[in-house]
Amino acid sequence: MKIAYLTAGAAGMFCGSCLHDNALAKAMLRLGHDCILVPVYTPIRTDNEDVSIDRVFMGGINVYLQQKLPWLSYLPNWLDGFLNQPWLITPLTKNAGKTSPSLLGALSISMLKGTEGRQRKEFRRLLDWLDRDIQPDVLIFTNLLIGGAIPDVKKHSHAKVFVTLQGDDIFLDSLPTKYRDKAIELMQKLVPLVDGFLIHSNDYANRMRSMLKIPTNKIHVVPLGIDVADLGNTPQSDRDPNSFSLGYLARMAPEKGLHRLVDAFIAIAHNPSAEHVKLKMAGWMGPQHAEFWAEQKSKLTNAGLNDRWEYVGSIDRKDKAKFLNSIDLFCVPTTYAEPKGLFLLEAIAAGVPYVQPDHGAFPELHQRLLNVSDEHSMGRLFRADSMEDLCAKLLESIHAKLRTSTVDPFILEEIGIAKHAQRVLDVLAKKT
């Protein structure tokens, strides 16, 4: 099967969708399929071998400039081709997180219009390349927000079109209402042209079915998988048996609930059963969240806990394995209903017990483990709206000391990328 997989770069940050798309494409290649991972907007950033092509379509610089100054769509091909160079896009888009919601809203509307929008030249370049050089059997879009090309694909190609839904609503909810409503309307118009939607949890499938009016027969819930090769059953670093690290590994952002974990840590830090506990954090922090991070540090300082927390920054794959093997309990108490929970699977693969909110994908991930291994009891869920329950579950887990260096091999197989890739391929094969 020849698969063209369009993945949206995230302006230089480690992004769960990029990590998933890259790992899935690599697994498909290993399984003997011709999968071409195609970056759009910006080059992707992964913590493992990057299998994407060294080319960017609908490059962020051109997309932005053509939105602000529509006459730039008439630039000669050699010039806007130059502006699509990966080495140029990466440094110039590193502060994309500061882009105003209004501009993002207008840009999203234009992109959803495809060749009818201001970025028509970018779409035509992508469509010509797919038709001339690739001619895929299947085209996968990493989200529907980049699906403006779908109508032209369906007109001029026999390729089946699939869309992965893994956070579209989170972006939409960040837009001003008038842009959000218009974007949803345009996305709903694309739904009849899509052959299938790949979604990682029933919870998110139900929400997106309602939002986008997706027919039930087009929804395929495919449990998430990750590359566990260097995370599962790896030797732990030597640690003081009397110490205990509460770990956080995700974007340093409000939506990931960092502030909730900081508040919970402050609340339990002087409890007799938690006086030895330290808070250890890692993850990418965008410039738009600098003030938010300063607030968290200030709270920890005012609580007299400066010697009991550590932030190790944004980490690569090697350091991620080291980080996960250095902590005893994992918690990313997201404020929104997480659609996939990739970071939780990474902690599970490393044998780290977890405390997660009982919303989004987390209850389903929790149940998957119980279905595979009846003896697996490393995880606890807390009531998502209760700080009191979060603190109680943290204290219970600290007392239980469930940290292990040996993970059930059936669990590693269940959450592994190979099984996930085969499940995705099975869906694609049924439709092709």
VOMARVO-624537 format. One record per residue (C-alpha): residue in one letter; chain; x, y, z. Coordinates in Angstrom, 2 decimals. Each point is the difference from the previous one (the first is absolute). Layout:
# residues N
{'a'; 'A'; {X; Y; Z}}
...
//
This chain:
# residues 432
{'m'; 'A'; {0.00; 0.00; 0.00}}
{'k'; 'A'; {1.34; 3.46; -0.89}}
{'i'; 'A'; {-0.86; 2.48; 2.73}}
{'a'; 'A'; {0.58; 3.75; 0.01}}
{'y'; 'A'; {-0.21; 1.22; 3.60}}
{'l'; 'A'; {-0.32; 3.76; 0.53}}
{'t'; 'A'; {1.24; 1.04; 3.43}}
{'a'; 'A'; {-0.14; 3.56; 1.33}}
{'g'; 'A'; {3.22; 1.27; 1.53}}
{'a'; 'A'; {-0.32; 1.90; 3.26}}
{'a'; 'A'; {2.50; 2.84; -0.47}}
{'g'; 'A'; {2.95; -1.72; 1.66}}
{'m'; 'A'; {-1.66; -1.42; 3.10}}
{'f'; 'A'; {-0.38; -3.66; 0.94}}
{'c'; 'A'; {-3.62; -0.72; -0.91}}
{'g'; 'A'; {-1.91; -3.17; 0.85}}
{'s'; 'A'; {-1.59; -0.12; -3.46}}
{'c'; 'A'; {3.39; 0.30; -1.72}}
{'l'; 'A'; {1.47; -2.71; 2.22}}
{'h'; 'A'; {-2.95; -2.28; -0.73}}
{'d'; 'A'; {0.00; 0.64; -3.76}}
{'n'; 'A'; {3.73; -0.60; -0.31}}
{'a'; 'A'; {-0.08; -3.21; 2.06}}
{'l'; 'A'; {-3.00; -1.32; -1.94}}
{'a'; 'A'; {1.55; 0.78; -3.39}}
{'k'; 'A'; {3.21; -1.73; 1.05}}
{'a'; 'A'; {-1.94; -3.08; 1.18}}
{'m'; 'A'; {-1.91; -0.13; -3.30}}
{'l'; 'A'; {3.28; 0.07; -1.89}}
{'r'; 'A'; {1.29; -2.90; 2.13}}
{'l'; 'A'; {-3.15; -1.94; -0.85}}
{'g'; 'A'; {0.82; 0.32; -3.70}}
{'h'; 'A'; {-2.23; 2.88; -1.07}}
{'d'; 'A'; {1.16; 3.01; -2.00}}
{'c'; 'A'; {-0.82; 2.78; 2.47}}
{'i'; 'A'; {1.17; 3.53; -0.78}}
{'l'; 'A'; {-0.17; 2.39; 2.94}}
{'v'; 'A'; {-0.54; 3.53; -1.32}}
{'p'; 'A'; {0.43; 3.03; 2.30}}
{'v'; 'A'; {-2.34; 2.96; -0.43}}
{'y'; 'A'; {0.37; 3.47; 1.57}}
{'t'; 'A'; {3.39; -0.74; 1.59}}
{'p'; 'A'; {2.48; -2.89; 0.26}}
{'i'; 'A'; {-1.01; -2.42; 2.73}}
{'r'; 'A'; {2.02; -0.44; 3.16}}
{'t'; 'A'; {0.20; -3.50; 1.43}}
{'d'; 'A'; {1.92; -1.66; 2.81}}
{'n'; 'A'; {0.92; -2.96; -2.19}}
{'e'; 'A'; {1.13; -0.65; -3.58}}
{'d'; 'A'; {-1.83; 2.45; -2.28}}
{'v'; 'A'; {-1.35; -1.83; -3.08}}
{'s'; 'A'; {-1.70; 3.02; -1.59}}
{'i'; 'A'; {1.15; 1.28; -3.38}}
{'d'; 'A'; {2.38; 2.96; -0.13}}
{'r'; 'A'; {-2.63; 2.31; -1.44}}
{'v'; 'A'; {-2.85; 2.07; 1.42}}
{'f'; 'A'; {-3.30; 0.69; -1.76}}
{'m'; 'A'; {-2.25; 2.93; 0.87}}
{'g'; 'A'; {2.99; 1.43; 1.85}}
{'g'; 'A'; {-0.81; 2.15; 2.99}}
{'i'; 'A'; {1.75; 3.11; -1.35}}
{'n'; 'A'; {-1.84; -0.01; -3.32}}
{'v'; 'A'; {-3.32; -0.92; 1.62}}
{'y'; 'A'; {0.34; 2.88; 2.47}}
{'l'; 'A'; {1.17; 2.58; -2.53}}
{'q'; 'A'; {-2.67; -0.92; -2.55}}
{'q'; 'A'; {-2.62; 0.44; 2.70}}
{'k'; 'A'; {1.31; 3.42; 1.02}}
{'l'; 'A'; {0.86; 1.18; -3.54}}
{'p'; 'A'; {-2.06; -1.92; -2.58}}
{'w'; 'A'; {1.94; 1.45; -2.95}}
{'l'; 'A'; {2.99; -2.07; 1.12}}
{'s'; 'A'; {-1.72; -3.07; -1.45}}
{'y'; 'A'; {1.13; 1.37; -3.36}}
{'l'; 'A'; {3.70; -0.20; 0.86}}
{'p'; 'A'; {2.10; -2.03; -2.45}}
{'n'; 'A'; {0.30; -3.68; 0.86}}
{'w'; 'A'; {3.73; 0.21; 0.67}}
{'l'; 'A'; {-0.52; 2.59; 2.76}}
{'d'; 'A'; {-2.84; -1.60; 1.93}}
{'g'; 'A'; {1.71; -3.34; -0.57}}
{'f'; 'A'; {2.98; 1.49; 1.82}}
{'l'; 'A'; {-2.29; 1.07; 2.87}}
{'n'; 'A'; {-1.13; -3.64; 0.37}}
{'q'; 'A'; {3.51; -1.22; 0.82}}
{'p'; 'A'; {0.04; -1.93; 3.31}}
{'w'; 'A'; {3.22; 1.67; 1.19}}
{'l'; 'A'; {-1.64; 3.42; -0.40}}
{'i'; 'A'; {-3.44; -0.84; 1.39}}
{'t'; 'A'; {1.21; -1.47; 3.30}}
{'p'; 'A'; {1.69; 3.11; 1.49}}
{'l'; 'A'; {-2.56; 2.44; -1.40}}
{'t'; 'A'; {-2.99; -1.83; 1.49}}
{'k'; 'A'; {1.37; -0.71; 3.48}}
{'n'; 'A'; {-2.25; 2.69; 1.53}}
{'a'; 'A'; {-3.13; -1.14; -1.84}}
{'g'; 'A'; {-1.73; -0.58; 3.33}}
{'k'; 'A'; {-0.24; 3.78; 0.43}}
{'t'; 'A'; {-2.06; 0.47; -3.17}}
{'s'; 'A'; {-3.25; 1.81; 0.75}}
{'p'; 'A'; {-3.18; -2.10; 0.25}}
{'s'; 'A'; {-1.73; 2.24; -2.55}}
{'l'; 'A'; {2.70; -0.54; -2.60}}
{'l'; 'A'; {0.03; -3.73; 0.72}}
{'g'; 'A'; {-3.76; -0.05; -0.41}}
{'a'; 'A'; {0.05; 1.75; -3.38}}
{'l'; 'A'; {2.90; -2.20; -1.11}}
{'s'; 'A'; {-1.84; -3.17; 1.04}}
{'i'; 'A'; {-3.07; 1.02; -2.01}}
{'s'; 'A'; {2.10; 0.70; -3.07}}
{'m'; 'A'; {1.89; -3.30; 0.30}}
{'l'; 'A'; {-3.24; -1.96; 0.32}}
{'k'; 'A'; {-1.12; 1.55; -3.30}}
{'g'; 'A'; {2.96; -1.63; -1.76}}
{'t'; 'A'; {0.42; 1.20; -3.59}}
{'e'; 'A'; {-2.81; 2.50; 0.62}}
{'g'; 'A'; {1.99; 1.70; 2.79}}
{'r'; 'A'; {2.96; 2.37; 0.05}}
{'q'; 'A'; {2.49; -2.87; 0.10}}
{'r'; 'A'; {-1.27; -1.49; -3.30}}
{'k'; 'A'; {3.50; -0.01; -1.47}}
{'e'; 'A'; {1.32; -2.09; 2.90}}
{'f'; 'A'; {-2.82; -2.51; -0.37}}
{'r'; 'A'; {0.55; -0.29; -3.75}}
{'r'; 'A'; {3.68; -0.71; 0.55}}
{'l'; 'A'; {-0.87; -2.82; 2.41}}
{'l'; 'A'; {-2.72; -1.41; -2.26}}
{'d'; 'A'; {2.24; 0.06; -3.08}}
{'w'; 'A'; {2.77; -1.81; 1.90}}
{'l'; 'A'; {-2.36; -2.68; 1.30}}
{'d'; 'A'; {-1.46; -0.56; -3.46}}
{'r'; 'A'; {3.28; 0.11; -1.93}}
{'d'; 'A'; {2.56; -1.58; 2.34}}
{'i'; 'A'; {-1.83; -2.05; 2.63}}
{'q'; 'A'; {-3.39; -1.26; -1.24}}
{'p'; 'A'; {-0.90; -1.53; 3.38}}
{'d'; 'A'; {-2.59; -2.68; 0.66}}
{'v'; 'A'; {-0.80; 1.65; 3.32}}
{'l'; 'A'; {0.40; 3.56; 1.23}}
{'i'; 'A'; {-0.02; 0.57; 3.78}}
{'f'; 'A'; {-0.41; 3.48; 1.48}}
{'t'; 'A'; {1.26; 0.43; 3.57}}
{'n'; 'A'; {-3.03; 2.20; 0.76}}
{'l'; 'A'; {-2.97; 1.45; -1.86}}
{'l'; 'A'; {1.22; 3.58; 0.40}}
{'i'; 'A'; {2.49; -0.66; -2.82}}
{'g'; 'A'; {-2.67; -1.72; -2.08}}
{'g'; 'A'; {-0.63; 2.85; -2.45}}
{'a'; 'A'; {1.58; -2.12; -2.75}}
{'i'; 'A'; {-2.52; -2.84; 0.39}}
{'p'; 'A'; {-2.57; 1.21; -2.59}}
{'d'; 'A'; {2.67; 0.23; -2.72}}
{'v'; 'A'; {1.51; -3.35; 1.00}}
{'k'; 'A'; {-3.39; -1.66; -0.40}}
{'k'; 'A'; {-0.54; 1.67; -3.39}}
{'h'; 'A'; {3.35; -0.90; -1.54}}
{'s'; 'A'; {1.19; -3.13; 1.80}}
{'h'; 'A'; {-1.19; -3.52; 0.80}}
{'a'; 'A'; {1.72; 0.15; 3.40}}
{'k'; 'A'; {-2.06; -0.77; 3.09}}
{'v'; 'A'; {0.08; 2.82; 2.54}}
{'f'; 'A'; {0.32; -0.54; 3.75}}
{'v'; 'A'; {0.25; 2.61; 2.72}}
{'t'; 'A'; {1.41; -0.50; 3.49}}
{'l'; 'A'; {-1.84; 2.02; 2.62}}
{'q'; 'A'; {2.31; 0.59; 2.95}}
{'g'; 'A'; {-0.56; 3.50; 1.34}}
{'d'; 'A'; {-1.83; 2.10; -2.59}}
{'d'; 'A'; {-2.53; 1.20; 2.58}}
{'i'; 'A'; {2.72; 1.30; 2.32}}
{'f'; 'A'; {1.27; 2.32; -2.72}}
{'l'; 'A'; {-3.52; 1.02; -1.03}}
{'d'; 'A'; {-0.88; 0.92; 3.58}}
{'s'; 'A'; {2.94; 2.43; 0.05}}
{'l'; 'A'; {-1.50; 2.07; -2.85}}
{'p'; 'A'; {-2.41; 2.92; 0.31}}
{'t'; 'A'; {-3.60; -1.26; -0.26}}
{'k'; 'A'; {-0.72; 1.30; -3.50}}
{'y'; 'A'; {3.06; -1.78; -1.43}}
{'r'; 'A'; {-0.63; -3.16; 2.00}}
{'d'; 'A'; {-3.57; -0.28; -1.25}}
{'k'; 'A'; {1.00; 0.62; -3.62}}
{'a'; 'A'; {2.87; -2.49; 0.19}}
{'i'; 'A'; {-2.32; -2.70; 1.37}}
{'e'; 'A'; {-2.48; 0.71; -2.81}}
{'l'; 'A'; {2.74; -0.42; -2.63}}
{'m'; 'A'; {1.30; -3.16; 1.67}}
{'q'; 'A'; {-3.50; -1.48; 0.03}}
{'k'; 'A'; {-0.18; 0.54; -3.78}}
{'l'; 'A'; {3.19; -2.05; -0.43}}
{'v'; 'A'; {-1.32; -2.97; 1.98}}
{'p'; 'A'; {-2.01; -1.60; -2.89}}
{'l'; 'A'; {3.18; -0.05; -2.12}}
{'v'; 'A'; {2.05; -1.88; 2.63}}
{'d'; 'A'; {0.04; -3.81; -0.22}}
{'g'; 'A'; {0.77; -0.52; 3.67}}
{'f'; 'A'; {1.08; 1.67; 3.23}}
{'l'; 'A'; {2.66; -1.56; 2.23}}
{'i'; 'A'; {-0.54; 0.85; 3.69}}
{'h'; 'A'; {1.84; -1.31; 3.05}}
{'s'; 'A'; {-2.80; -0.17; 2.57}}
{'n'; 'A'; {-3.76; -0.49; 0.12}}
{'d'; 'A'; {-0.34; 3.11; 2.14}}
{'y'; 'A'; {1.59; 2.20; -2.64}}
{'a'; 'A'; {-1.84; -1.79; -2.80}}
{'n'; 'A'; {-3.33; 0.85; 1.63}}
{'r'; 'A'; {0.96; 3.64; 0.45}}
{'m'; 'A'; {1.25; 0.44; -3.57}}
{'r'; 'A'; {-2.95; -1.91; -1.43}}
{'s'; 'A'; {-2.27; 2.57; 1.61}}
{'m'; 'A'; {2.09; 3.06; -0.90}}
{'l'; 'A'; {0.65; -0.89; -3.64}}
{'k'; 'A'; {-3.14; -2.07; -0.68}}
{'i'; 'A'; {1.99; -3.08; -1.03}}
{'p'; 'A'; {-1.98; -3.11; -0.96}}
{'t'; 'A'; {0.68; -2.87; 2.37}}
{'n'; 'A'; {1.15; -2.31; -2.80}}
{'k'; 'A'; {2.86; 2.38; -0.84}}
{'i'; 'A'; {1.49; -0.08; 3.51}}
{'h'; 'A'; {2.72; -2.53; 0.83}}
{'v'; 'A'; {1.25; -0.04; 3.58}}
{'v'; 'A'; {3.60; -1.23; -0.09}}
{'p'; 'A'; {1.67; -0.22; 3.45}}
{'l'; 'A'; {3.16; 2.07; 0.16}}
{'g'; 'A'; {3.45; -1.61; -0.10}}
{'i'; 'A'; {3.56; 1.24; 0.48}}
{'d'; 'A'; {3.54; -1.18; -0.63}}
{'v'; 'A'; {0.89; -1.81; 3.23}}
{'a'; 'A'; {3.37; -1.38; -1.13}}
{'d'; 'A'; {2.19; 2.14; 2.27}}
{'l'; 'A'; {-2.57; 0.76; 2.69}}
{'g'; 'A'; {-1.24; -3.40; 1.13}}
{'n'; 'A'; {1.90; -2.19; 2.45}}
{'t'; 'A'; {3.15; 2.14; 0.03}}
{'p'; 'A'; {2.36; 0.06; 2.98}}
{'q'; 'A'; {-0.81; 2.72; 2.49}}
{'s'; 'A'; {2.65; 2.43; 1.08}}
{'d'; 'A'; {1.24; -0.39; 3.56}}
{'r'; 'A'; {-2.18; 2.08; 2.29}}
{'d'; 'A'; {-0.15; 0.66; 3.69}}
{'p'; 'A'; {-2.63; -2.46; 1.32}}
{'n'; 'A'; {-1.10; 2.67; 2.45}}
{'s'; 'A'; {-0.78; 2.55; -2.73}}
{'f'; 'A'; {-3.14; 0.24; -2.13}}
{'s'; 'A'; {-0.51; 2.01; -3.21}}
{'l'; 'A'; {-3.39; 1.11; -1.26}}
{'g'; 'A'; {0.42; 0.51; -3.74}}
{'y'; 'A'; {-1.63; 2.14; -2.69}}
{'l'; 'A'; {0.86; -0.41; -3.71}}
{'a'; 'A'; {-2.06; 2.10; -2.42}}
{'r'; 'A'; {-0.18; 3.54; -1.35}}
{'m'; 'A'; {0.50; 2.55; 2.76}}
{'a'; 'A'; {-3.45; 1.38; -0.64}}
{'p'; 'A'; {-3.31; 0.69; 1.80}}
{'e'; 'A'; {-1.96; -2.50; -2.11}}
{'k'; 'A'; {2.30; -2.80; 1.18}}
{'g'; 'A'; {-0.86; 0.89; 3.60}}
{'l'; 'A'; {3.49; 0.93; 1.18}}
{'h'; 'A'; {-1.45; 2.57; 2.39}}
{'r'; 'A'; {-2.29; -2.65; 1.50}}
{'l'; 'A'; {2.94; -2.30; 0.67}}
{'v'; 'A'; {1.99; 2.85; 1.55}}
{'d'; 'A'; {-2.95; 0.87; 2.25}}
{'a'; 'A'; {-0.46; -3.66; 0.98}}
{'f'; 'A'; {3.70; -0.41; 0.74}}
{'i'; 'A'; {-0.06; 3.08; 2.22}}
{'a'; 'A'; {-3.07; -1.38; 1.80}}
{'i'; 'A'; {1.58; -3.38; 0.79}}
{'a'; 'A'; {3.67; 0.97; 0.35}}
{'h'; 'A'; {-0.09; 0.30; 3.78}}
{'n'; 'A'; {-2.17; -3.05; 0.59}}
{'p'; 'A'; {2.04; -2.47; 2.11}}
{'s'; 'A'; {-0.27; -2.65; -2.73}}
{'a'; 'A'; {1.22; 2.39; -2.70}}
{'e'; 'A'; {2.76; 1.98; 1.68}}
{'h'; 'A'; {2.61; -1.89; -2.05}}
{'v'; 'A'; {-1.74; 0.64; -3.34}}
{'k'; 'A'; {1.47; 2.26; -2.66}}
{'l'; 'A'; {-1.66; 1.35; -3.13}}
{'k'; 'A'; {1.88; -0.60; -3.26}}
{'m'; 'A'; {-1.25; 1.59; -3.23}}
{'a'; 'A'; {0.95; -0.21; -3.67}}
{'g'; 'A'; {-1.55; 1.26; -3.21}}
{'w'; 'A'; {0.00; 2.66; -2.67}}
{'m'; 'A'; {-0.92; 3.52; 1.07}}
{'g'; 'A'; {-1.06; 2.51; -2.63}}
{'p'; 'A'; {0.58; 3.73; 0.33}}
{'q'; 'A'; {-3.76; 0.52; 0.41}}
{'h'; 'A'; {0.17; -1.88; 3.31}}
{'a'; 'A'; {2.97; 1.78; 1.58}}
{'e'; 'A'; {-2.23; 2.01; 2.33}}
{'f'; 'A'; {-1.97; -3.10; 0.97}}
{'w'; 'A'; {3.23; -1.83; 0.87}}
{'a'; 'A'; {1.22; 2.96; 2.04}}
{'e'; 'A'; {-3.23; -0.21; 2.03}}
{'q'; 'A'; {0.60; -3.68; 0.76}}
{'k'; 'A'; {3.57; 0.63; 1.15}}
{'s'; 'A'; {-1.22; 2.85; 2.18}}
{'k'; 'A'; {-2.57; -2.26; 1.69}}
{'l'; 'A'; {2.67; -2.62; 0.75}}
{'t'; 'A'; {2.33; 2.66; 1.39}}
{'n'; 'A'; {-2.70; 1.51; 2.21}}
{'a'; 'A'; {-0.76; -3.49; 1.34}}
{'g'; 'A'; {3.63; -0.41; 1.05}}
{'l'; 'A'; {0.61; -2.88; -2.45}}
{'n'; 'A'; {2.89; 1.33; -2.08}}
{'d'; 'A'; {2.19; -2.96; 0.99}}
{'r'; 'A'; {-2.68; -2.55; -0.94}}
{'w'; 'A'; {-0.67; 0.58; -3.68}}
{'e'; 'A'; {1.92; -0.18; -3.26}}
{'y'; 'A'; {-0.74; 0.92; -3.62}}
{'v'; 'A'; {2.31; -1.76; -2.47}}
{'g'; 'A'; {-1.30; 1.72; -3.13}}
{'s'; 'A'; {-1.05; -1.40; -3.36}}
{'i'; 'A'; {1.53; -3.45; -0.42}}
{'d'; 'A'; {0.86; -2.31; -2.89}}
{'r'; 'A'; {-0.67; -3.73; -0.22}}
{'k'; 'A'; {3.11; -1.07; 1.89}}
{'d'; 'A'; {-0.66; 2.44; 2.81}}
{'k'; 'A'; {-3.69; -0.94; 0.04}}
{'a'; 'A'; {0.85; -3.62; 0.81}}
{'k'; 'A'; {2.42; 1.20; 2.67}}
{'f'; 'A'; {-2.61; 2.37; 1.44}}
{'l'; 'A'; {-2.73; -2.64; 0.17}}
{'n'; 'A'; {2.38; -2.40; 1.68}}
{'s'; 'A'; {0.84; 2.64; 2.61}}
{'i'; 'A'; {-3.55; 0.61; 1.25}}
{'d'; 'A'; {-2.27; -2.07; 2.25}}
{'l'; 'A'; {-3.44; 1.38; -0.84}}
{'f'; 'A'; {-1.36; 1.69; -3.12}}
{'c'; 'A'; {-2.72; 2.65; -0.16}}
{'v'; 'A'; {-1.13; 2.34; -2.79}}
{'p'; 'A'; {-3.40; 1.24; 1.30}}
{'t'; 'A'; {-1.33; 1.50; -3.23}}
{'t'; 'A'; {-2.75; 2.59; 0.27}}
{'y'; 'A'; {-1.54; -1.13; -3.29}}
{'a'; 'A'; {-1.22; -3.44; -1.04}}
{'e'; 'A'; {3.20; -1.36; -1.59}}
{'p'; 'A'; {-0.72; -1.67; -3.39}}
{'k'; 'A'; {2.90; -2.47; 0.00}}
{'g'; 'A'; {2.37; 0.06; 3.03}}
{'l'; 'A'; {3.27; -0.92; -1.70}}
{'f'; 'A'; {2.04; 1.20; 2.99}}
{'l'; 'A'; {-1.86; -2.40; 2.30}}
{'l'; 'A'; {0.88; -2.97; -2.22}}
{'e'; 'A'; {3.65; 1.02; 0.20}}
{'a'; 'A'; {-0.14; -0.03; 3.80}}
{'i'; 'A'; {-1.75; -3.38; 0.00}}
{'a'; 'A'; {2.64; -1.45; -2.33}}
{'a'; 'A'; {2.67; 1.11; 2.47}}
{'g'; 'A'; {-1.83; -1.62; 2.91}}
{'v'; 'A'; {-0.95; 3.25; 1.72}}
{'p'; 'A'; {-3.24; 0.02; 2.06}}
{'y'; 'A'; {-2.38; 2.82; -0.92}}
{'v'; 'A'; {-2.73; 2.23; 1.35}}
{'q'; 'A'; {-2.14; 1.45; -2.78}}
{'p'; 'A'; {-3.40; 1.75; -0.26}}
{'d'; 'A'; {-3.05; -2.13; -0.74}}
{'h'; 'A'; {-0.85; 1.77; -3.24}}
{'g'; 'A'; {0.91; -0.18; -3.69}}
{'a'; 'A'; {2.04; -2.97; -1.16}}
{'f'; 'A'; {1.42; -0.84; 3.44}}
{'p'; 'A'; {-2.79; -2.31; 1.28}}
{'e'; 'A'; {0.21; -2.02; -3.24}}
{'l'; 'A'; {3.80; -0.26; 0.22}}
{'h'; 'A'; {-0.33; -1.04; 3.63}}
{'q'; 'A'; {-2.53; -2.70; -0.95}}
{'r'; 'A'; {2.19; -1.26; -2.86}}
{'l'; 'A'; {2.69; -0.87; 2.53}}
{'l'; 'A'; {-2.45; -1.80; 2.23}}
{'n'; 'A'; {-1.32; -1.97; -2.98}}
{'v'; 'A'; {3.50; -1.13; -0.95}}
{'s'; 'A'; {1.33; -0.69; 3.47}}
{'d'; 'A'; {-2.33; -0.61; 2.95}}
{'e'; 'A'; {2.92; 0.47; 2.36}}
{'h'; 'A'; {0.81; 3.46; -1.29}}
{'s'; 'A'; {-1.02; 2.51; 2.66}}
{'m'; 'A'; {2.61; 2.71; -0.46}}
{'g'; 'A'; {-2.49; 2.67; -1.03}}
{'r'; 'A'; {-2.51; 2.13; 1.85}}
{'l'; 'A'; {-2.56; 2.41; -1.39}}
{'f'; 'A'; {-1.21; 3.03; 1.94}}
{'r'; 'A'; {-3.19; 2.02; -0.43}}
{'a'; 'A'; {0.99; 2.56; -2.59}}
{'d'; 'A'; {-1.82; 2.85; 1.74}}
{'s'; 'A'; {1.38; -0.71; 3.48}}
{'m'; 'A'; {3.30; 1.31; 1.33}}
{'e'; 'A'; {-0.73; -1.85; 3.24}}
{'d'; 'A'; {-0.26; -3.32; -1.83}}
{'l'; 'A'; {3.18; 0.71; -1.97}}
{'c'; 'A'; {1.91; 0.58; 3.24}}
{'a'; 'A'; {-1.51; -3.14; 1.56}}
{'k'; 'A'; {0.93; -2.19; -2.97}}
{'l'; 'A'; {3.54; 1.40; -0.05}}
{'l'; 'A'; {0.44; -0.81; 3.68}}
{'e'; 'A'; {-1.43; -3.51; -0.47}}
{'s'; 'A'; {2.41; -0.65; -2.86}}
{'i'; 'A'; {3.00; 1.39; 1.88}}
{'h'; 'A'; {-0.82; -2.28; 2.92}}
{'a'; 'A'; {-0.48; -3.05; -2.28}}
{'k'; 'A'; {3.44; 0.34; -1.67}}
{'l'; 'A'; {-1.00; -1.94; -3.11}}
{'r'; 'A'; {3.00; 0.99; -2.13}}
{'t'; 'A'; {1.33; -2.94; -2.03}}
{'s'; 'A'; {2.78; -0.56; -2.52}}
{'t'; 'A'; {-1.77; -2.96; -1.60}}
{'v'; 'A'; {-3.12; 0.58; -2.07}}
{'d'; 'A'; {-2.30; -2.85; -1.02}}
{'p'; 'A'; {1.06; -0.89; -3.59}}
{'f'; 'A'; {-3.68; -0.33; -0.96}}
{'i'; 'A'; {-0.47; 3.64; 0.96}}
{'l'; 'A'; {3.01; 1.07; -2.06}}
{'e'; 'A'; {-1.41; -1.89; -2.97}}
{'e'; 'A'; {-3.46; 1.53; 0.44}}
{'i'; 'A'; {1.27; 3.60; 0.10}}
{'g'; 'A'; {2.81; -0.55; -2.51}}
{'i'; 'A'; {0.13; 1.80; -3.35}}
{'a'; 'A'; {0.10; -3.25; -2.01}}
{'k'; 'A'; {-3.45; -1.06; 1.21}}
{'h'; 'A'; {-1.33; 3.52; -0.46}}
{'a'; 'A'; {1.34; 0.15; -3.57}}
{'q'; 'A'; {-1.57; -3.34; -0.87}}
{'r'; 'A'; {-3.35; 1.17; 1.35}}
{'v'; 'A'; {0.20; 3.14; -2.17}}
{'l'; 'A'; {1.01; -2.02; -3.06}}
{'d'; 'A'; {-2.92; -2.35; 0.57}}
{'v'; 'A'; {-2.36; 2.99; -0.17}}
{'l'; 'A'; {1.64; 1.35; -3.15}}
{'a'; 'A'; {-0.10; -3.41; -1.67}}
{'k'; 'A'; {-3.72; -0.42; 0.60}}
{'k'; 'A'; {-0.66; 3.27; -1.74}}
{'t'; 'A'; {2.38; -0.58; -2.91}}
//
